[in-house]
Amino acid sequence: MKKVLPTSLLAVSWIVSATAWSGHPPKYALIEIPSIVAAGGSMSAAAINDRDEVVGNATQPDGAPFFGAALAFFYQHRSGAVNQLTFGSEQNSFAFGINDKGIIAGYAETPDLPQAVLWSRVGGAEGLGPATIAMAVNDRGTVAGNFDCDVADCAAVWSGTTHVFASLPGLSPPPPPP
C-alpha cells in the first residue's frame, strides 16, 4: 500500500503558499464612507475620481435635525474626512460629478430656482446661474449640465476659466408611438 497522503499535503501547501506569495492586491475593496446623517438616514455615492475622492448625496430621516434636507457630501479617502457641501444659506445641495483636481459639480436649491454650483478645495463654491444644474466636470474644468428652457430642460456647457455658458443644440423629440 502506497502512502499518498504526504505528497497530497505537500501539493496543497505549495498552492496555498504560491497564492499568498503572489503579492497582488485585490482590484477592488469595499470601503464604508462614514455617515453624516442620523440613524435611519441614507447616503448614496454619485461619482469618484482617480484620487479616490467620492461625492454623493445624503438625506436625513424623520425627526432628525434638518429633516428631509438633501446634503451633498465630499469624501476624501486618504484622510477619511466627510464634508458637507453648502452654497450660501441654502439647505439643500446635490453633488453629481468630481474631476481629478477635486472640482465638484452639482446644484443647490435656492428659494426661486435651482442653481448650478462648482465646489473646490481652494475656491469655495461658485454659482453658475439660476435655473441650472451642473452634472459633470472634466479635468479642463468644462462643466456639463442642463438649464430650464422654454421646452423643458435643455443641455448646457460652461467652459473656460470664467465658465462661459452655452446651450447645446436641441434634439428632435422622438416620434409618437404607433
Buried (B, 14 or more C-beta within 10 A) or exposed (E): EEEEEEEEEEEEEEEEEEEEEEEEEEEEEEEEBEEBBBEEBEBEEBBBBEBEBBBBBBBBEEEBEEEEBBBBBBBBEEEEEBEEBBBEEBEBBBBBBBBEBBBBBBBBBBEEBBBBBBBBEEEEBBBBBEBBBBBBBBEEBBBBBBBBEEEEEBBBBBBEEEBEBEEEEEEEEEEEEE
